[in-house]
Amino acid sequence: MNTGSVASPSPIAEQLATLKTLTQQIREFLLLQDWNAATDLDLKRRGLLAELFDRQAPAADLPALVAGLREVVAMNDELLGLMAHHRRALDREVDLLANAKRMGKAYLGERGHG
């Protein structure tokens, strides 16, 4: 009689799924500009990556491992793009503030207050 049992995922498959979940959560926190939460999850993710590379993967798991890591790298590239976008936005704001400060000084200087 077949009980229809399903094989449980390998530890590597579970770790890859967790990596993808953490990476997606980091993305969500970056979009919310919650830098502390994103950093905390990234530290957790780095630890999981270190664990993944510390163990010898069975040959049968290598294709899934490589494919999963490629997905994580693609997700990570998206995170880097988000961070670069936020960095440029902050740079623009800093430039605006610096210009406003210079303009204020020039205005006050012309009026004899500087």
Backbone as JSON Lines, residues from 0, in Angstrom:
{"i":0,"aa":"M","n":[0.84,-1.18,0.0],"ca":[0.0,0.0,0.0],"c":[0.88,1.25,0.0]}
{"i":1,"aa":"N","n":[0.64,2.14,-0.9],"ca":[1.42,3.36,-1.02],"c":[0.81,4.43,-0.13]}
{"i":2,"aa":"T","n":[1.62,4.96,0.78],"ca":[1.13,5.99,1.71],"c":[1.28,7.37,1.12]}
{"i":3,"aa":"G","n":[1.9,7.47,-0.03],"ca":[2.05,8.77,-0.69],"c":[3.0,9.7,0.04]}
{"i":4,"aa":"S","n":[4.01,9.15,0.7],"ca":[4.95,10.0,1.44],"c":[5.77,10.83,0.47]}
{"i":5,"aa":"V","n":[6.03,12.04,0.87],"ca":[6.81,12.97,0.06],"c":[8.15,13.16,0.74]}
{"i":6,"aa":"A","n":[9.2,13.1,-0.07],"ca":[10.55,13.28,0.49],"c":[10.69,14.71,1.0]}
{"i":7,"aa":"S","n":[11.33,14.83,2.15],"ca":[11.55,16.18,2.69],"c":[12.68,16.85,1.92]}
{"i":8,"aa":"P","n":[12.63,18.18,1.82],"ca":[13.68,18.88,1.08],"c":[15.03,18.7,1.77]}
{"i":9,"aa":"S","n":[16.07,18.76,0.96],"ca":[17.42,18.63,1.51],"c":[17.74,19.87,2.36]}
{"i":10,"aa":"P","n":[18.71,19.73,3.28],"ca":[19.12,20.9,4.07],"c":[19.58,22.06,3.17]}
{"i":11,"aa":"I","n":[20.22,21.75,2.06],"ca":[20.67,22.8,1.15],"c":[19.48,23.51,0.53]}
{"i":12,"aa":"A","n":[18.47,22.75,0.12],"ca":[17.27,23.36,-0.46],"c":[16.58,24.25,0.57]}
{"i":13,"aa":"E","n":[16.55,23.81,1.81],"ca":[15.94,24.62,2.88],"c":[16.74,25.91,3.1]}
{"i":14,"aa":"Q","n":[18.07,25.8,3.09],"ca":[18.9,26.99,3.28],"c":[18.73,27.96,2.11]}
{"i":15,"aa":"L","n":[18.65,27.45,0.91],"ca":[18.44,28.31,-0.25],"c":[17.09,29.02,-0.17]}
{"i":16,"aa":"A","n":[16.07,28.29,0.25],"ca":[14.75,28.9,0.4],"c":[14.79,30.0,1.46]}
{"i":17,"aa":"T","n":[15.5,29.75,2.55],"ca":[15.62,30.76,3.6],"c":[16.39,31.98,3.09]}
{"i":18,"aa":"L","n":[17.46,31.74,2.31],"ca":[18.23,32.85,1.73],"c":[17.35,33.72,0.84]}
{"i":19,"aa":"K","n":[16.54,33.08,0.02],"ca":[15.65,33.84,-0.87],"c":[14.62,34.63,-0.06]}
{"i":20,"aa":"T","n":[14.08,34.01,0.97],"ca":[13.1,34.69,1.81],"c":[13.73,35.89,2.5]}
{"i":21,"aa":"L","n":[14.92,35.7,3.07],"ca":[15.62,36.8,3.73],"c":[15.93,37.93,2.75]}
{"i":22,"aa":"T","n":[16.34,37.57,1.55],"ca":[16.68,38.58,0.55],"c":[15.43,39.38,0.16]}
{"i":23,"aa":"Q","n":[14.29,38.69,0.02],"ca":[13.04,39.39,-0.29],"c":[12.64,40.31,0.86]}
{"i":24,"aa":"Q","n":[12.82,39.85,2.09],"ca":[12.48,40.69,3.25],"c":[13.39,41.91,3.32]}
{"i":25,"aa":"I","n":[14.67,41.72,3.0],"ca":[15.61,42.85,2.98],"c":[15.13,43.88,1.96]}
{"i":26,"aa":"R","n":[14.71,43.4,0.79],"ca":[14.19,44.3,-0.25],"c":[13.01,45.11,0.28]}
{"i":27,"aa":"E","n":[12.1,44.45,0.96],"ca":[10.93,45.15,1.51],"c":[11.34,46.22,2.52]}
{"i":28,"aa":"F","n":[12.31,45.9,3.36],"ca":[12.78,46.9,4.34],"c":[13.51,48.05,3.66]}
{"i":29,"aa":"L","n":[14.24,47.76,2.59],"ca":[14.91,48.83,1.86],"c":[13.89,49.78,1.23]}
{"i":30,"aa":"L","n":[12.83,49.22,0.69],"ca":[11.78,50.05,0.1],"c":[11.11,50.93,1.16]}
{"i":31,"aa":"L","n":[11.04,50.42,2.39],"ca":[10.48,51.2,3.5],"c":[11.51,52.13,4.13]}
{"i":32,"aa":"Q","n":[12.75,52.03,3.65],"ca":[13.89,52.77,4.19],"c":[14.11,52.47,5.67]}
{"i":33,"aa":"D","n":[13.88,51.22,6.04],"ca":[14.15,50.74,7.4],"c":[15.53,50.09,7.37]}
{"i":34,"aa":"W","n":[16.56,50.94,7.47],"ca":[17.94,50.49,7.29],"c":[18.36,49.51,8.39]}
{"i":35,"aa":"N","n":[17.92,49.73,9.62],"ca":[18.31,48.84,10.72],"c":[17.77,47.43,10.52]}
{"i":36,"aa":"A","n":[16.5,47.33,10.15],"ca":[15.92,46.0,9.93],"c":[16.6,45.31,8.75]}
{"i":37,"aa":"A","n":[16.86,46.07,7.68],"ca":[17.53,45.49,6.51],"c":[18.93,45.0,6.89]}
{"i":38,"aa":"T","n":[19.64,45.78,7.69],"ca":[20.99,45.4,8.11],"c":[20.95,44.14,8.99]}
{"i":39,"aa":"D","n":[20.01,44.09,9.91],"ca":[19.89,42.91,10.77],"c":[19.65,41.65,9.94]}
{"i":40,"aa":"L","n":[18.75,41.74,8.98],"ca":[18.48,40.57,8.13],"c":[19.66,40.23,7.25]}
{"i":41,"aa":"D","n":[20.4,41.25,6.78],"ca":[21.56,40.98,5.95],"c":[22.64,40.25,6.75]}
{"i":42,"aa":"L","n":[22.8,40.61,8.01],"ca":[23.77,39.89,8.85],"c":[23.36,38.43,9.02]}
{"i":43,"aa":"K","n":[22.08,38.22,9.21],"ca":[21.56,36.86,9.32],"c":[21.8,36.09,8.02]}
{"i":44,"aa":"R","n":[21.55,36.77,6.91],"ca":[21.73,36.16,5.59],"c":[23.2,35.81,5.34]}
{"i":45,"aa":"R","n":[24.1,36.7,5.74],"ca":[25.54,36.41,5.58],"c":[25.97,35.19,6.38]}
{"i":46,"aa":"G","n":[25.43,35.07,7.59],"ca":[25.73,33.89,8.41],"c":[25.25,32.61,7.74]}
{"i":47,"aa":"L","n":[24.07,32.66,7.16],"ca":[23.52,31.5,6.47],"c":[24.36,31.15,5.23]}
{"i":48,"aa":"L","n":[24.82,32.18,4.51],"ca":[25.69,31.93,3.36],"c":[26.99,31.27,3.8]}
{"i":49,"aa":"A","n":[27.54,31.75,4.91],"ca":[28.79,31.15,5.42],"c":[28.57,29.68,5.77]}
{"i":50,"aa":"E","n":[27.45,29.38,6.42],"ca":[27.13,27.98,6.74],"c":[27.01,27.15,5.48]}
{"i":51,"aa":"L","n":[26.35,27.71,4.48],"ca":[26.13,26.99,3.23],"c":[27.46,26.64,2.56]}
{"i":52,"aa":"F","n":[28.4,27.57,2.59],"ca":[29.69,27.32,1.94],"c":[30.65,26.53,2.81]}
{"i":53,"aa":"D","n":[30.37,26.43,4.1],"ca":[31.24,25.66,4.99],"c":[31.03,24.16,4.85]}
{"i":54,"aa":"R","n":[29.88,23.77,4.36],"ca":[29.61,22.33,4.24],"c":[29.84,21.85,2.82]}
{"i":55,"aa":"Q","n":[30.18,20.58,2.71],"ca":[30.37,19.94,1.4],"c":[29.01,19.51,0.88]}
{"i":56,"aa":"A","n":[28.61,20.08,-0.23],"ca":[27.31,19.72,-0.81],"c":[27.44,18.39,-1.53]}
{"i":57,"aa":"P","n":[26.45,17.51,-1.36],"ca":[26.46,16.27,-2.14],"c":[26.38,16.58,-3.63]}
{"i":58,"aa":"A","n":[27.01,15.76,-4.42],"ca":[27.05,15.98,-5.87],"c":[25.64,16.12,-6.45]}
{"i":59,"aa":"A","n":[24.7,15.36,-5.92],"ca":[23.33,15.41,-6.42],"c":[22.68,16.77,-6.18]}
{"i":60,"aa":"D","n":[23.14,17.51,-5.17],"ca":[22.56,18.82,-4.84],"c":[23.22,19.98,-5.58]}
{"i":61,"aa":"L","n":[24.34,19.73,-6.24],"ca":[25.09,20.82,-6.87],"c":[24.31,21.6,-7.92]}
{"i":62,"aa":"P","n":[23.58,20.95,-8.84],"ca":[22.83,21.75,-9.82],"c":[21.8,22.68,-9.15]}
{"i":63,"aa":"A","n":[21.08,22.17,-8.15],"ca":[20.09,23.0,-7.45],"c":[20.8,24.11,-6.66]}
{"i":64,"aa":"L","n":[21.95,23.8,-6.09],"ca":[22.71,24.8,-5.33],"c":[23.16,25.93,-6.24]}
{"i":65,"aa":"V","n":[23.73,25.59,-7.39],"ca":[24.2,26.6,-8.33],"c":[23.02,27.44,-8.83]}
{"i":66,"aa":"A","n":[21.93,26.8,-9.18],"ca":[20.75,27.53,-9.67],"c":[20.2,28.45,-8.58]}
{"i":67,"aa":"G","n":[20.13,27.94,-7.35],"ca":[19.63,28.75,-6.24],"c":[20.52,29.93,-5.94]}
{"i":68,"aa":"L","n":[21.82,29.71,-5.99],"ca":[22.76,30.82,-5.74],"c":[22.69,31.87,-6.85]}
{"i":69,"aa":"R","n":[22.46,31.42,-8.07],"ca":[22.29,32.39,-9.17],"c":[21.06,33.26,-8.93]}
{"i":70,"aa":"E","n":[19.99,32.65,-8.42],"ca":[18.79,33.43,-8.1],"c":[19.08,34.45,-7.0]}
{"i":71,"aa":"V","n":[19.81,34.01,-5.98],"ca":[20.14,34.92,-4.87],"c":[21.04,36.05,-5.38]}
{"i":72,"aa":"V","n":[21.98,35.75,-6.26],"ca":[22.85,36.79,-6.83],"c":[22.01,37.79,-7.62]}
{"i":73,"aa":"A","n":[21.06,37.31,-8.4],"ca":[20.19,38.22,-9.17],"c":[19.37,39.1,-8.23]}
{"i":74,"aa":"M","n":[18.85,38.51,-7.16],"ca":[18.08,39.27,-6.18],"c":[18.99,40.3,-5.5]}
{"i":75,"aa":"N","n":[20.21,39.89,-5.22],"ca":[21.17,40.79,-4.58],"c":[21.52,41.96,-5.49]}
{"i":76,"aa":"D","n":[21.65,41.69,-6.78],"ca":[21.91,42.77,-7.74],"c":[20.78,43.8,-7.69]}
{"i":77,"aa":"E","n":[19.54,43.32,-7.55],"ca":[18.41,44.24,-7.44],"c":[18.53,45.09,-6.16]}
{"i":78,"aa":"L","n":[18.96,44.45,-5.07],"ca":[19.15,45.19,-3.82],"c":[20.2,46.28,-3.99]}
{"i":79,"aa":"L","n":[21.29,45.94,-4.67],"ca":[22.34,46.93,-4.9],"c":[21.82,48.09,-5.73]}
{"i":80,"aa":"G","n":[20.97,47.79,-6.71],"ca":[20.36,48.85,-7.51],"c":[19.47,49.76,-6.66]}
{"i":81,"aa":"L","n":[18.69,49.16,-5.75],"ca":[17.86,49.96,-4.85],"c":[18.71,50.86,-3.96]}
{"i":82,"aa":"M","n":[19.8,50.3,-3.46],"ca":[20.67,51.08,-2.59],"c":[21.32,52.23,-3.37]}
{"i":83,"aa":"A","n":[21.73,51.97,-4.6],"ca":[22.33,53.02,-5.43],"c":[21.3,54.12,-5.7]}
{"i":84,"aa":"H","n":[20.06,53.73,-5.95],"ca":[18.99,54.71,-6.17],"c":[18.79,55.59,-4.93]}
{"i":85,"aa":"H","n":[18.75,54.96,-3.75],"ca":[18.59,55.73,-2.51],"c":[19.8,56.64,-2.27]}
{"i":86,"aa":"R","n":[20.97,56.15,-2.6],"ca":[22.19,56.94,-2.43],"c":[22.15,58.19,-3.3]}
{"i":87,"aa":"R","n":[21.73,58.01,-4.55],"ca":[21.64,59.17,-5.45],"c":[20.6,60.17,-4.95]}
{"i":88,"aa":"A","n":[19.5,59.67,-4.43],"ca":[18.47,60.57,-3.9],"c":[19.01,61.36,-2.71]}
{"i":89,"aa":"L","n":[19.76,60.7,-1.84],"ca":[20.36,61.39,-0.69],"c":[21.4,62.4,-1.15]}
{"i":90,"aa":"D","n":[22.18,62.04,-2.15],"ca":[23.17,62.97,-2.69],"c":[22.5,64.23,-3.24]}
{"i":91,"aa":"R","n":[21.36,64.04,-3.92],"ca":[20.63,65.21,-4.45],"c":[20.14,66.09,-3.31]}
{"i":92,"aa":"E","n":[19.65,65.47,-2.23],"ca":[19.16,66.25,-1.09],"c":[20.3,67.02,-0.42]}
{"i":93,"aa":"V","n":[21.46,66.39,-0.3],"ca":[22.62,67.06,0.29],"c":[23.02,68.25,-0.58]}
{"i":94,"aa":"D","n":[23.02,68.06,-1.9],"ca":[23.34,69.16,-2.82],"c":[22.35,70.31,-2.67]}
{"i":95,"aa":"L","n":[21.05,69.98,-2.57],"ca":[20.03,71.02,-2.39],"c":[20.26,71.81,-1.11]}
{"i":96,"aa":"L","n":[20.58,71.1,-0.03],"ca":[20.83,71.79,1.24],"c":[22.06,72.67,1.17]}
{"i":97,"aa":"A","n":[23.11,72.17,0.53],"ca":[24.34,72.96,0.4],"c":[24.07,74.22,-0.43]}
{"i":98,"aa":"N","n":[23.32,74.07,-1.51],"ca":[22.99,75.23,-2.35],"c":[22.14,76.23,-1.58]}
{"i":99,"aa":"A","n":[21.17,75.74,-0.83],"ca":[20.32,76.64,-0.05],"c":[21.14,77.4,0.99]}
{"i":100,"aa":"K","n":[22.09,76.72,1.59],"ca":[22.94,77.38,2.59],"c":[23.79,78.48,1.93]}
{"i":101,"aa":"R","n":[24.37,78.17,0.77],"ca":[25.16,79.17,0.05],"c":[24.29,80.35,-0.37]}
{"i":102,"aa":"M","n":[23.09,80.06,-0.84],"ca":[22.19,81.13,-1.27],"c":[21.79,82.0,-0.08]}
{"i":103,"aa":"G","n":[21.55,81.38,1.06],"ca":[21.19,82.14,2.26],"c":[22.33,83.05,2.69]}
{"i":104,"aa":"K","n":[23.55,82.52,2.68],"ca":[24.71,83.31,3.04],"c":[24.89,84.48,2.07]}
{"i":105,"aa":"A","n":[24.72,84.2,0.78],"ca":[24.88,85.26,-0.22],"c":[23.82,86.32,-0.02]}
{"i":106,"aa":"Y","n":[22.62,85.93,0.25],"ca":[21.52,86.87,0.44],"c":[21.79,87.75,1.66]}
{"i":107,"aa":"L","n":[22.17,87.12,2.76],"ca":[22.46,87.88,3.98],"c":[23.68,88.78,3.79]}
{"i":108,"aa":"G","n":[24.65,88.29,3.03],"ca":[25.85,89.1,2.77],"c":[25.51,90.34,1.95]}
{"i":109,"aa":"E","n":[24.63,90.21,0.99],"ca":[24.23,91.35,0.17],"c":[23.45,92.37,0.97]}
{"i":110,"aa":"R","n":[22.79,91.93,2.02],"ca":[21.97,92.83,2.83],"c":[22.77,93.43,3.97]}
{"i":111,"aa":"G","n":[24.06,93.06,4.06],"ca":[24.9,93.63,5.1],"c":[24.8,92.91,6.42]}
{"i":112,"aa":"H","n":[24.31,91.64,6.42],"ca":[24.19,90.87,7.66],"c":[25.27,89.82,7.78]}
{"i":113,"aa":"G","n":[26.17,89.77,6.9],"ca":[27.12,88.7,6.87],"c":[28.43,89.15,7.27]}
